[in-house]
Amino acid sequence: MSQSRRGGLVKLAREFDALVVSDDAYDFLRWPADQMKPLDTDLGSLPPRLVDIDKSLEGGTKYGNTVSNGSFSKIVAPGTRVGWLEAAETFISAMAKVGVTSSGGGPSHLTSTFMKNMISTGALEKHIAETLIPTYSSRYHSMMAAIRSQLFPLGMKITTGDIGDSVGGFFTSLSTPDHLPPTSVLASSALQDHRLKFAYGEMFEVFGDKASKERAEAPGGFGHTLRLCWSWHTEEEIEDGMSRLSNALRDLISPSMT
């Protein structure tokens, strides 16, 4: 998301007195978009987070309209149910007085002691640099290569915006050709005929919100997209999954192609 779009989102949140919570743990997971560059290439500074923009813009409230949410389960291992929040001082002070925090100090005492040790010894940074980033980079490039070779010829597009010099995180988003039905239809046939699961656009509707459903179903709406995750599966599984997705898409475009 561009810096101007981030600023616009903060202003919109202020206009409607909304709270925007962003998963900023992904900022620690990035690598060169060019696979030929070393993983330790200097990628420059990260763009300011929403919480940084909220603090810098004039006219905010004492509670702010943004929260930076961090989870060690994203940068240590699944199940590491410890995290942190960063927001306006007044907001954080109020959160610290919530019953589960003020009475118990947090729900994961033992895991918190593990994290203290990992941070103080440098083990966390080492784990990110030497284990996570090489693994995720390899899986990311495998997925992108499979998307380009198998899905681009069928009209699918990547919809996550300009990647610039660096990429990262866990996910990418794709859109199907305009003439096809919502990706929920593709997901149903992919599961039934190709034993493949993926997150389709309509899963991200706001339940009970008519306007959200209309936006999903509109031409070019998010109901015509799907989200893929490269962080969990091996390169071989990713390539197999892209092959199955390609076959499911071919079934939908023209049964005679199969």
VEXLOMI-874572 format. One line per field, with one value per atom (N, C-alpha, C): residue in one letter; x, y, z; residue number from 0. Coordinates in steps of 0.001 Angstrom, whole numbers. Example, Ala and Ser with C-alpha at 12.3 -4.5 7.8 and 13.67 -1.06 7.14 Angstrom:
# VEXLOMI-874572
residuo	c(A; A; A; S; S; S)
X	c(13190; 12300; 13200; 12850; 13670; 12900)
Y	c(-5690; -4500; -3300; -2250; -1060; 30)
Z	c(7800; 7800; 7800; 7080; 7140; 7870)
num	c(0; 0; 0; 1; 1; 1)
***
This chain:
# VEXLOMI-874572
residuo	c(M; M; M; S; S; S; Q; Q; Q; S; S; S; R; R; R; R; R; R; G; G; G; G; G; G; L; L; L; V; V; V; K; K; K; L; L; L; A; A; A; R; R; R; E; E; E; F; F; F; D; D; D; A; A; A; L; L; L; V; V; V; V; V; V; S; S; S; D; D; D; D; D; D; A; A; A; Y; Y; Y; D; D; D; F; F; F; L; L; L; R; R; R; W; W; W; P; P; P; A; A; A; D; D; D; Q; Q; Q; M; M; M; K; K; K; P; P; P; L; L; L; D; D; D; T; T; T; D; D; D; L; L; L; G; G; G; S; S; S; L; L; L; P; P; P; P; P; P; R; R; R; L; L; L; V; V; V; D; D; D; I; I; I; D; D; D; K; K; K; S; S; S; L; L; L; E; E; E; G; G; G; G; G; G; T; T; T; K; K; K; Y; Y; Y; G; G; G; N; N; N; T; T; T; V; V; V; S; S; S; N; N; N; G; G; G; S; S; S; F; F; F; S; S; S; K; K; K; I; I; I; V; V; V; A; A; A; P; P; P; G; G; G; T; T; T; R; R; R; V; V; V; G; G; G; W; W; W; L; L; L; E; E; E; A; A; A; A; A; A; E; E; E; T; T; T; F; F; F; I; I; I; S; S; S; A; A; A; M; M; M; A; A; A; K; K; K; V; V; V; G; G; G; V; V; V; T; T; T; S; S; S; S; S; S; G; G; G; G; G; G; G; G; G; P; P; P; S; S; S; H; H; H; L; L; L; T; T; T; S; S; S; T; T; T; F; F; F; M; M; M; K; K; K; N; N; N; M; M; M; I; I; I; S; S; S; T; T; T; G; G; G; A; A; A; L; L; L; E; E; E; K; K; K; H; H; H; I; I; I; A; A; A; E; E; E; T; T; T; L; L; L; I; I; I; P; P; P; T; T; T; Y; Y; Y; S; S; S; S; S; S; R; R; R; Y; Y; Y; H; H; H; S; S; S; M; M; M; M; M; M; A; A; A; A; A; A; I; I; I; R; R; R; S; S; S; Q; Q; Q; L; L; L; F; F; F; P; P; P; L; L; L; G; G; G; M; M; M; K; K; K; I; I; I; T; T; T; T; T; T; G; G; G; D; D; D; I; I; I; G; G; G; D; D; D; S; S; S; V; V; V; G; G; G; G; G; G; F; F; F; F; F; F; T; T; T; S; S; S; L; L; L; S; S; S; T; T; T; P; P; P; D; D; D; H; H; H; L; L; L; P; P; P; P; P; P; T; T; T; S; S; S; V; V; V; L; L; L; A; A; A; S; S; S; S; S; S; A; A; A; L; L; L; Q; Q; Q; D; D; D; H; H; H; R; R; R; L; L; L; K; K; K; F; F; F; A; A; A; Y; Y; Y; G; G; G; E; E; E; M; M; M; F; F; F; E; E; E; V; V; V; F; F; F; G; G; G; D; D; D; K; K; K; A; A; A; S; S; S; K; K; K; E; E; E; R; R; R; A; A; A; E; E; E; A; A; A; P; P; P; G; G; G; G; G; G; F; F; F; G; G; G; H; H; H; T; T; T; L; L; L; R; R; R; L; L; L; C; C; C; W; W; W; S; S; S; W; W; W; H; H; H; T; T; T; E; E; E; E; E; E; E; E; E; I; I; I; E; E; E; D; D; D; G; G; G; M; M; M; S; S; S; R; R; R; L; L; L; S; S; S; N; N; N; A; A; A; L; L; L; R; R; R; D; D; D; L; L; L; I; I; I; S; S; S; P; P; P; S; S; S; M; M; M; T; T; T)
X	c(850; 0; 888; 662; 1496; 1325; 2300; 2235; 1027; 708; -454; -1748; -1829; -3015; -3116; -1984; -1980; -2476; -1990; -2453; -3932; -4422; -5856; -6688; -6165; -6887; -7000; -5927; -5968; -6978; -6999; -7947; -9387; -9597; -10934; -11365; -10432; -10741; -11126; -10440; -10778; -12157; -12454; -13738; -14904; -14768; -15859; -15613; -14594; -14256; -14099; -13372; -13144; -11743; -11564; -10256; -9704; -8507; -7863; -6729; -6819; -5790; -5035; -3736; -2934; -1941; -1791; -855; 541; 1300; 2592; 3747; 3476; 4553; 5156; 4367; 4873; 6025; 6150; 7242; 8613; 8692; 9971; 10327; 9370; 9556; 9554; 10716; 10813; 12173; 12204; 13398; 13375; 14479; 14515; 13508; 12857; 11951; 12727; 13968; 14844; 15507; 15169; 15676; 17190; 17807; 19242; 20027; 19353; 20036; 20195; 21287; 21477; 20359; 20035; 18955; 19291; 20592; 20975; 21127; 20605; 20626; 19906; 20474; 19837; 18575; 17439; 16156; 15618; 16405; 15968; 14957; 14468; 13542; 12148; 11452; 10053; 9210; 8100; 7193; 6598; 6208; 5641; 4382; 4251; 3061; 1872; 678; -507; -416; 108; 202; 1197; 2254; 3213; 2559; 1779; 1101; 70; -648; -1666; -1043; 135; 818; 1344; 1718; 2350; 1347; 145; -859; -1526; -1745; -2439; -3924; -4555; -5997; -6478; -5582; -5992; -6531; -7170; -7679; -6633; -6857; -5879; -5784; -6853; -6821; -6273; -6276; -5828; -6855; -6580; -7484; -6794; -5596; -4853; -4158; -3985; -3223; -2294; -1040; -87; -67; -442; -584; 570; 1294; 2409; 2197; 2581; 2417; 3691; 4222; 5411; 5108; 3828; 3485; 3821; 3961; 4316; 5828; 6604; 8049; 8865; 8198; 8896; 8396; 7143; 6547; 5058; 4252; 2822; 2627; 1678; 1427; 2128; 3012; 3677; 2709; 1766; 638; 976; 1964; 2360; 2484; 2059; 2154; 2317; 2195; 2323; 1474; 1132; 384; 1164; 1057; 1599; 514; 250; -795; -573; -1555; -1471; -1350; -629; -358; -1644; -2642; -3907; -4595; -4535; -5150; -4445; -3115; -2357; -2595; -2678; -2956; -4303; -5295; -6619; -6573; -5832; -5713; -5048; -4096; -3388; -4291; -5432; -6360; -7468; -7459; -8432; -8202; -9290; -9208; -8168; -8139; -7220; -5766; -5495; -4126; -3806; -4706; -4413; -4435; -5228; -5303; -4306; -4007; -3132; -1827; -1717; -489; -350; -1376; -1311; -1545; -1985; -2384; -1265; -55; 995; 2285; 2268; 3428; 4680; 4538; 5706; 6312; 5434; 5924; 6568; 6053; 6649; 8084; 8359; 9738; 10643; 10108; 10897; 11224; 10228; 10435; 11436; 11378; 12349; 13766; 13964; 15288; 15698; 14774; 15093; 15458; 14756; 15025; 16346; 16555; 17749; 19037; 18966; 20170; 20420; 19478; 19612; 19134; 18604; 18159; 16984; 16135; 14981; 15433; 16311; 16799; 17514; 18287; 19002; 18017; 16952; 15936; 15243; 14916; 14259; 15184; 16454; 17389; 17854; 18050; 18685; 17717; 16496; 15523; 14290; 13602; 12334; 12508; 13355; 13474; 13981; 15017; 15410; 14291; 13576; 12488; 11355; 10891; 9766; 10134; 11361; 11800; 11753; 12268; 12265; 10840; 9967; 8582; 7843; 8119; 7494; 7865; 9152; 9584; 9060; 8915; 8316; 6865; 6136; 4736; 4616; 5438; 5351; 5680; 6685; 7043; 5895; 5238; 4115; 2916; 2683; 1581; 1829; 3054; 3366; 3236; 3705; 3709; 2357; 1596; 375; -920; -907; -2150; -2248; -1139; -1189; -1752; -1357; -1921; -3431; -4004; -5450; -6176; -5445; -6070; -6067; -5439; -5393; -4340; -4576; -3666; -3366; -2176; -1825; -2368; -3067; -3766; -3243; -2024; -1492; -706; -719; -68; 1383; 2049; 3443; 4325; 5120; 5925; 7210; 7679; 8905; 10123; 11090; 12347; 12282; 11278; 11195; 9798; 9722; 8453; 8516; 7387; 7417; 6050; 5978; 4717; 4441; 3146; 2695; 1872; 1227; 129; 294; -403; -636; -2100; -2556; -3955; -4015; -4940; -5115; -6555; -6739; -8089; -8293; -9513; -9859; -10324; -10362; -10874; -12288; -12585; -13844; -15077; -15005; -16211; -16549; -15694; -15948; -16791; -17471; -18267; -17358; -17920; -17102; -16240; -15146; -14200; -14743; -15877; -16506; -16898; -17273; -17622; -16372; -15283; -14014; -13550; -13711; -13282; -14063; -15362; -16196; -15764; -15537; -15136; -13706; -12838; -11452; -11398; -12241; -12270; -12870; -13948; -14653; -13874; -13306; -12704; -11187; -10547; -9081; -8483; -9337; -8885; -7970; -8422; -7645; -8486; -7920; -8586; -7812; -8549; -7935; -8966; -8496; -9380; -9950; -11262; -11902; -12489; -12711; -13046; -14235; -15314; -16527; -16336; -15273; -14986; -14660; -14272; -13844; -14952; -16182; -17315; -17559; -18093; -18549; -19942; -20083; -21336; -22486; -23562; -24749; -24702; -23588; -23448; -23792; -24923; -25387; -24411; -23867; -22943; -21666; -21211; -20017; -20266; -21424; -21768; -21860; -22425; -22530; -21151; -20239; -18879; -18182; -18437; -17810; -18302; -19606; -20208; -20092; -19712; -19616; -18507; -18607; -17522; -16182; -15204; -13909; -13857; -14956; -15000; -14177; -14012; -13137; -13726; -14984; -15565; -14999; -14266; -13646; -12146; -11725; -10317; -10140; -8904; -8578; -7235; -7028; -5790; -5020; -3736; -2871; -1766; -1387; -365; 832; 2016; 3224; 4008; 3654; 4516; 4438; 3340; 3118; 3618; 3425; 3704; 5105; 5615; 6914; 6814; 7973; 7989; 7269; 7480; 6829; 5316; 4847; 3401; 2807; 3551; 3082; 2929; 3923; 3864; 2712; 2493; 1377; 47; -42; -1271; -1581; -546; -767; -1217; -700; -1132; -2607; -3008; -4417; -5321; -4858; -5643; -5779; -4700; -4752; -5774; -5784; -6739; -8173; -8379; -9730; -10204; -9285; -9640; -9954; -9206; -9477; -10859; -11213; -12548; -13631; -13400; -14413; -14483; -13322; -13294; -13932; -13535; -14061; -13869; -14929; -14807; -14139; -14254; -13661; -12156; -11563; -10112; -9505; -10282; -9764; -10078)
Y	c(-1190; 0; 1244; 2133; 3328; 4226; 5104; 5998; 6928; 7399; 8278; 7530; 6236; 5445; 5215; 4998; 4822; 6080; 7239; 8496; 8702; 8348; 8471; 7565; 6379; 5440; 5986; 6586; 7175; 8322; 9159; 10278; 9766; 8688; 8102; 7547; 6904; 6373; 7502; 8620; 9770; 10326; 10366; 10915; 10138; 8815; 7979; 7481; 8024; 7627; 6110; 5547; 4107; 3787; 2540; 2070; 1094; 1363; 494; -256; -1578; -2428; -3118; -2906; -3487; -4503; -5597; -6668; -6294; -5595; -5087; -6047; -7235; -8216; -8615; -8487; -8845; -7948; -6764; -5861; -6488; -7446; -8092; -9131; -9473; -10560; -9997; -9603; -9122; -9481; -9534; -9954; -9331; -9398; -8756; -9371; -8515; -9004; -9721; -9302; -9936; -11151; -12328; -13564; -13688; -12972; -13063; -12244; -11359; -10536; -11292; -11055; -11721; -11348; -12254; -12000; -10869; -10602; -9526; -8180; -8064; -6793; -5715; -4509; -3400; -2994; -3164; -2881; -1496; -720; 621; 617; 1792; 1941; 1473; 939; 593; 1859; 1826; 2979; 3110; 4320; 4497; 3663; 3096; 2327; 3268; 2704; 3533; 4262; 3575; 4205; 5353; 5253; 6357; 7561; 7297; 8387; 9044; 8230; 8754; 9705; 9349; 10198; 11489; 11431; 12594; 13593; 13133; 14032; 14857; 16119; 16966; 16644; 16948; 16794; 15490; 14644; 13372; 13507; 12444; 12422; 11817; 11907; 11379; 9860; 9198; 7742; 7282; 8177; 7803; 6940; 6652; 5827; 4602; 4302; 3172; 2398; 1109; 243; -624; -672; -1577; -2868; -3949; -5247; -6150; -6667; -7565; -8915; -9974; -11319; -12118; -12680; -13515; -14830; -15180; -16403; -16263; -15024; -14805; -14803; -14521; -14384; -15333; -16223; -17274; -18630; -18954; -20212; -20183; -20922; -21026; -21530; -20939; -21347; -20501; -19591; -18674; -17539; -17803; -16884; -15737; -14980; -13764; -12662; -11469; -10370; -9043; -7971; -6641; -5659; -4559; -3482; -2183; -1357; 4; 948; 1976; 2931; 4194; 5090; 6300; 5920; 6721; 6400; 6188; 7023; 6901; 5584; 5169; 3900; 2732; 2736; 1644; 1586; 2737; 2766; 2138; 2400; 1808; 300; -149; -1582; -2307; -1637; -2250; -2466; -1786; -1904; -2926; -3543; -4595; -5744; -6370; -7369; -8453; -9052; -10167; -9725; -8456; -7945; -7493; -6703; -6143; -7202; -8254; -9263; -10395; -10712; -11850; -11517; -10298; -9906; -10425; -11057; -11613; -13111; -13702; -15110; -16114; -15660; -16599; -16326; -16575; -16245; -17008; -18316; -19134; -18761; -18622; -18258; -16877; -15981; -14650; -14717; -15633; -15767; -16301; -17196; -17680; -16518; -15666; -14553; -13561; -13320; -12406; -12901; -14211; -14785; -14677; -14957; -14891; -13476; -12490; -11104; -10625; -10908; -10397; -11034; -12257; -12947; -12766; -12143; -11988; -13193; -14197; -15413; -15141; -14172; -13870; -13300; -12318; -11733; -12784; -13640; -14691; -15664; -16006; -16919; -16321; -15037; -14373; -14337; -13948; -13762; -15076; -16099; -17320; -18471; -18377; -19457; -18986; -17979; -17584; -16953; -15947; -15226; -16125; -16948; -17849; -18816; -19348; -20291; -19606; -18483; -17789; -17231; -16747; -16231; -17326; -18495; -19608; -20008; -20073; -20467; -19392; -18133; -17033; -17098; -17230; -17237; -18474; -19593; -20775; -20509; -19860; -19555; -18564; -17509; -16510; -17116; -17983; -18627; -19489; -20226; -21072; -20240; -19124; -18240; -17685; -17236; -16663; -17701; -18912; -19923; -20605; -20793; -21589; -20777; -19628; -18881; -17621; -16945; -15758; -16072; -17193; -17490; -17684; -17954; -18157; -16876; -15773; -14480; -14027; -14776; -14350; -13267; -12374; -11269; -11182; -10702; -10415; -9039; -8927; -7677; -7013; -7343; -6751; -5479; -4964; -3691; -3848; -2696; -2667; -3134; -4179; -4745; -3971; -3174; -2412; -3320; -2912; -3655; -4792; -4792; -5829; -6413; -7641; -8324; -8962; -9502; -10138; -10562; -10915; -11344; -12815; -13141; -14525; -14746; -13684; -13880; -13092; -13552; -12768; -12893; -11968; -11957; -11992; -12781; -12908; -12581; -12103; -11890; -12765; -13218; -14047; -13167; -13694; -12920; -12402; -11227; -10538; -11351; -12198; -12889; -14119; -14457; -15640; -15292; -16273; -16026; -15769; -15393; -15177; -16392; -16159; -17239; -18279; -18022; -19067; -20260; -19993; -21063; -21871; -21167; -21839; -22651; -22109; -22803; -24099; -24067; -25255; -26373; -26023; -27043; -27512; -26601; -26985; -28001; -27808; -28742; -30081; -30025; -31247; -32075; -31406; -32135; -32249; -31359; -31346; -31390; -31549; -31645; -30479; -29269; -28057; -27035; -26469; -25420; -24112; -23009; -21681; -20695; -19547; -18517; -17684; -17764; -17024; -15714; -14784; -13415; -13236; -13980; -13782; -14158; -14897; -15208; -13946; -12865; -11642; -10591; -10991; -10083; -9816; -8654; -8349; -8953; -9946; -10687; -9747; -9842; -9041; -7643; -7260; -5919; -5989; -5443; -5506; -4822; -3678; -2939; -3737; -4475; -5298; -6381; -6990; -8034; -7457; -6258; -5617; -5312; -4863; -4572; -5853; -6937; -8211; -8698; -8557; -9117; -8202; -6947; -5995; -6406; -6025; -6314; -5798; -6665; -6278; -6229; -6623; -6596; -7715; -7640; -8620; -10033; -10173; -11502; -12272; -11560; -12186; -12360; -12380; -12571; -13810; -14219; -15301; -14996; -15527; -15277; -16579; -16526; -17689; -17412; -18455; -18351; -19208; -18606; -19372; -19805; -19331; -19536; -20942; -21643; -22913; -24117; -24101; -25291; -25271; -26459; -26586; -26156; -25971; -25590; -26629; -27910; -28965; -28917; -28685; -28599; -27369; -26269; -25045; -25266; -25868; -26107; -27058; -28058; -28979; -28243; -27385; -26626; -25689; -25040; -24150; -24942; -26153; -27007; -27380; -27715; -28059; -26847; -25667; -24453; -24150; -24344; -24136; -25068; -26324; -27282; -26921; -26475; -26081; -24868; -23939; -22748; -23105; -24033; -24483; -25141; -25910; -26527; -25458; -24366; -23303; -22501; -22272; -21484; -22262; -23525; -24329; -25800; -26515; -27942; -28722; -28223; -28956; -28916; -27951; -27850; -29000; -29682; -30782; -32111)
Z	c(0; 0; 0; -953; -1066; 154; 356; 1504; 1415; 199; 52; 369; -22; 295; 1799; 2445; 3907; 4604; 4135; 4719; 4516; 3328; 3061; 3941; 4244; 5102; 6525; 7024; 8361; 8410; 7386; 7344; 7278; 6533; 6448; 7802; 8511; 9842; 10790; 10700; 11550; 11204; 9916; 9477; 10071; 10166; 10652; 12076; 12738; 14106; 14202; 13256; 13202; 13707; 14116; 14567; 13535; 13031; 12051; 12746; 12750; 13365; 12240; 12179; 11090; 11637; 10897; 11258; 10764; 11585; 11135; 11373; 11899; 12084; 10745; 9658; 8338; 7894; 8491; 8113; 8343; 9247; 9532; 8471; 7625; 6665; 5255; 4773; 3402; 2816; 1494; 780; -612; -1359; -2681; -3645; -4419; -5455; -6551; -6762; -7745; -7100; -7590; -6983; -7087; -8005; -8198; -7173; -6463; -5470; -4155; -3419; -2119; -1146; -252; 705; 1677; 1872; 2791; 2080; 863; 141; 942; 979; 1679; 918; 1549; 910; 1243; 1983; 2334; 3472; 3783; 4901; 4526; 5502; 5317; 5237; 4508; 4548; 5942; 6341; 7675; 7871; 9052; 9373; 9562; 9592; 9818; 11146; 12168; 13489; 13460; 12644; 12513; 11844; 10791; 10084; 10988; 11756; 12664; 13683; 14166; 15147; 14530; 13260; 12629; 12069; 11733; 11173; 12268; 12007; 12964; 12984; 14112; 14201; 14771; 15269; 15832; 17246; 17732; 19100; 20027; 21316; 22266; 22214; 21738; 21618; 20261; 19278; 17952; 17234; 15977; 15176; 14581; 15072; 14530; 15648; 15404; 16305; 15461; 15838; 15206; 16008; 15345; 15999; 15593; 16567; 16276; 16925; 16235; 16770; 16550; 17610; 17484; 16774; 16654; 15921; 14445; 13956; 12552; 12333; 13367; 13172; 14056; 14785; 15532; 15051; 15379; 14947; 15254; 14475; 14794; 16223; 16915; 18300; 19321; 18876; 19806; 20095; 20970; 21140; 22082; 21657; 22369; 21332; 21690; 20740; 21447; 20687; 21269; 20474; 21103; 20466; 20597; 19566; 19631; 19144; 19924; 19573; 20393; 20380; 21193; 22668; 23421; 24824; 25619; 25376; 26104; 25787; 24529; 24124; 24798; 24796; 25390; 26908; 27541; 28980; 29289; 28428; 28623; 28407; 27410; 27146; 28314; 28965; 30084; 31292; 31307; 32434; 32184; 31011; 30725; 31692; 32122; 33191; 32980; 31790; 31569; 31710; 31432; 31538; 32961; 33547; 34863; 35961; 35779; 36834; 36645; 35376; 35128; 34453; 33909; 33256; 31843; 31303; 29959; 29998; 28901; 28900; 28643; 28346; 27936; 28699; 29985; 30819; 30410; 30267; 29975; 28616; 27606; 26285; 26292; 27126; 27238; 27741; 28663; 29151; 28044; 27200; 26059; 25119; 24867; 23952; 24516; 25813; 26429; 26175; 26306; 26093; 24620; 23699; 22274; 21839; 22393; 22013; 22616; 23879; 24566; 24064; 23565; 23088; 21596; 20901; 19449; 18666; 19366; 18684; 17743; 18088; 17240; 15897; 15920; 14676; 13824; 14470; 13757; 13092; 13814; 13287; 12066; 12150; 11021; 9808; 10033; 8925; 8308; 9136; 8645; 8385; 8919; 8710; 7943; 8476; 7872; 6498; 6403; 5141; 4009; 4208; 3115; 2713; 3704; 3405; 2667; 3180; 2561; 1191; 1044; -246; -1305; -976; -1919; -2295; -1306; -1577; -2367; -2045; -2774; -4257; -4549; -5945; -6686; -5985; -6606; -6983; -6071; -6361; -7508; -7509; -8568; -9931; -9974; -11235; -11751; -10840; -11237; -11679; -11021; -11411; -12811; -13051; -14367; -15483; -15223; -16286; -16472; -15400; -15484; -15440; -14751; -14552; -15397; -15631; -16485; -17877; -18502; -19833; -19824; -18649; -18536; -18134; -18056; -17793; -16353; -15460; -14066; -13887; -12918; -12659; -11163; -10840; -9443; -9095; -7978; -7648; -6377; -5974; -4745; -4982; -6221; -6476; -6882; -7077; -7503; -6365; -6603; -5521; -5276; -6240; -6045; -5940; -5119; -4998; -3989; -3127; -2101; -2036; -1577; -1355; 26; 474; 1781; 2249; 3526; 4102; 3865; 3810; 3652; 2383; 1869; 923; -374; -1401; -2604; -2979; -3787; -4212; -5731; -6266; -7710; -8083; -9310; -9833; -11060; -11248; -12403; -13558; -14769; -15906; -15641; -16194; -15902; -16257; -17269; -17731; -16886; -15929; -15108; -13881; -13288; -12083; -10882; -9739; -8537; -8214; -7521; -7248; -6282; -5640; -4832; -5703; -6951; -7897; -8237; -8496; -8781; -7581; -6386; -5174; -4979; -5280; -5114; -6058; -7316; -8284; -8031; -7566; -7279; -6155; -5141; -4013; -4425; -5167; -5543; -6569; -7560; -8679; -8613; -7823; -7811; -6405; -5397; -4003; -3631; -3972; -3737; -2982; -1923; -1165; -1295; -1373; -1307; -769; -337; 214; -931; -1136; -2223; -1700; -2622; -2259; -1340; -1573; -783; 694; 1006; 2412; 3211; 2505; 3175; 3239; 2901; 3078; 4563; 4860; 6209; 6354; 7227; 7344; 7694; 6927; 7183; 6609; 5982; 5414; 3924; 3561; 2176; 1233; 1656; 794; 543; 1559; 1387; 354; 415; -554; -1958; -2075; -3383; -3952; -3095; -3563; -4009; -3299; -3664; -5021; -5278; -6482; -7694; -7486; -8592; -9559; -10833; -11781; -11251; -11207; -10660; -9158; -8485; -7023; -6408; -5082; -4427; -4411; -4764; -4900; -6080; -6938; -8104; -7904; -6661; -6338; -5473; -5324; -4394; -3751; -2553; -1815; -1645; -1944; -1826; -815; -81; 960; 573; 575; 244; 1483; 2663; 3832; 4411; 4188; 4888; 4101; 2788; 1979; 1381; 1084; 437; -1023; -1668; -3073; -3930; -3640; -4417; -4257; -3034; -2791; -3473; -3456; -4108; -5611; -6230; -7665; -8013; -7173; -7391; -7243; -6224; -6014; -7166; -7730; -8868; -10095; -10237; -11346; -11190; -9990; -9743; -9967; -9521; -9720; -11206; -11954; -13396; -14046; -13640; -14214; -13849; -12587; -12173; -12962; -13207; -13970; -15415; -15991; -17349; -17436; -16408; -16373; -16437; -15724; -15630; -16919; -17530; -18775; -19925; -20069; -21168; -20862; -20515; -20232; -21355; -22591; -23710; -23696; -22934; -22888; -22129; -21274; -20493; -21144)
num	c(0; 0; 0; 1; 1; 1; 2; 2; 2; 3; 3; 3; 4; 4; 4; 5; 5; 5; 6; 6; 6; 7; 7; 7; 8; 8; 8; 9; 9; 9; 10; 10; 10; 11; 11; 11; 12; 12; 12; 13; 13; 13; 14; 14; 14; 15; 15; 15; 16; 16; 16; 17; 17; 17; 18; 18; 18; 19; 19; 19; 20; 20; 20; 21; 21; 21; 22; 22; 22; 23; 23; 23; 24; 24; 24; 25; 25; 25; 26; 26; 26; 27; 27; 27; 28; 28; 28; 29; 29; 29; 30; 30; 30; 31; 31; 31; 32; 32; 32; 33; 33; 33; 34; 34; 34; 35; 35; 35; 36; 36; 36; 37; 37; 37; 38; 38; 38; 39; 39; 39; 40; 40; 40; 41; 41; 41; 42; 42; 42; 43; 43; 43; 44; 44; 44; 45; 45; 45; 46; 46; 46; 47; 47; 47; 48; 48; 48; 49; 49; 49; 50; 50; 50; 51; 51; 51; 52; 52; 52; 53; 53; 53; 54; 54; 54; 55; 55; 55; 56; 56; 56; 57; 57; 57; 58; 58; 58; 59; 59; 59; 60; 60; 60; 61; 61; 61; 62; 62; 62; 63; 63; 63; 64; 64; 64; 65; 65; 65; 66; 66; 66; 67; 67; 67; 68; 68; 68; 69; 69; 69; 70; 70; 70; 71; 71; 71; 72; 72; 72; 73; 73; 73; 74; 74; 74; 75; 75; 75; 76; 76; 76; 77; 77; 77; 78; 78; 78; 79; 79; 79; 80; 80; 80; 81; 81; 81; 82; 82; 82; 83; 83; 83; 84; 84; 84; 85; 85; 85; 86; 86; 86; 87; 87; 87; 88; 88; 88; 89; 89; 89; 90; 90; 90; 91; 91; 91; 92; 92; 92; 93; 93; 93; 94; 94; 94; 95; 95; 95; 96; 96; 96; 97; 97; 97; 98; 98; 98; 99; 99; 99; 100; 100; 100; 101; 101; 101; 102; 102; 102; 103; 103; 103; 104; 104; 104; 105; 105; 105; 106; 106; 106; 107; 107; 107; 108; 108; 108; 109; 109; 109; 110; 110; 110; 111; 111; 111; 112; 112; 112; 113; 113; 113; 114; 114; 114; 115; 115; 115; 116; 116; 116; 117; 117; 117; 118; 118; 118; 119; 119; 119; 120; 120; 120; 121; 121; 121; 122; 122; 122; 123; 123; 123; 124; 124; 124; 125; 125; 125; 126; 126; 126; 127; 127; 127; 128; 128; 128; 129; 129; 129; 130; 130; 130; 131; 131; 131; 132; 132; 132; 133; 133; 133; 134; 134; 134; 135; 135; 135; 136; 136; 136; 137; 137; 137; 138; 138; 138; 139; 139; 139; 140; 140; 140; 141; 141; 141; 142; 142; 142; 143; 143; 143; 144; 144; 144; 145; 145; 145; 146; 146; 146; 147; 147; 147; 148; 148; 148; 149; 149; 149; 150; 150; 150; 151; 151; 151; 152; 152; 152; 153; 153; 153; 154; 154; 154; 155; 155; 155; 156; 156; 156; 157; 157; 157; 158; 158; 158; 159; 159; 159; 160; 160; 160; 161; 161; 161; 162; 162; 162; 163; 163; 163; 164; 164; 164; 165; 165; 165; 166; 166; 166; 167; 167; 167; 168; 168; 168; 169; 169; 169; 170; 170; 170; 171; 171; 171; 172; 172; 172; 173; 173; 173; 174; 174; 174; 175; 175; 175; 176; 176; 176; 177; 177; 177; 178; 178; 178; 179; 179; 179; 180; 180; 180; 181; 181; 181; 182; 182; 182; 183; 183; 183; 184; 184; 184; 185; 185; 185; 186; 186; 186; 187; 187; 187; 188; 188; 188; 189; 189; 189; 190; 190; 190; 191; 191; 191; 192; 192; 192; 193; 193; 193; 194; 194; 194; 195; 195; 195; 196; 196; 196; 197; 197; 197; 198; 198; 198; 199; 199; 199; 200; 200; 200; 201; 201; 201; 202; 202; 202; 203; 203; 203; 204; 204; 204; 205; 205; 205; 206; 206; 206; 207; 207; 207; 208; 208; 208; 209; 209; 209; 210; 210; 210; 211; 211; 211; 212; 212; 212; 213; 213; 213; 214; 214; 214; 215; 215; 215; 216; 216; 216; 217; 217; 217; 218; 218; 218; 219; 219; 219; 220; 220; 220; 221; 221; 221; 222; 222; 222; 223; 223; 223; 224; 224; 224; 225; 225; 225; 226; 226; 226; 227; 227; 227; 228; 228; 228; 229; 229; 229; 230; 230; 230; 231; 231; 231; 232; 232; 232; 233; 233; 233; 234; 234; 234; 235; 235; 235; 236; 236; 236; 237; 237; 237; 238; 238; 238; 239; 239; 239; 240; 240; 240; 241; 241; 241; 242; 242; 242; 243; 243; 243; 244; 244; 244; 245; 245; 245; 246; 246; 246; 247; 247; 247; 248; 248; 248; 249; 249; 249; 250; 250; 250; 251; 251; 251; 252; 252; 252; 253; 253; 253; 254; 254; 254; 255; 255; 255; 256; 256; 256; 257; 257; 257)
***
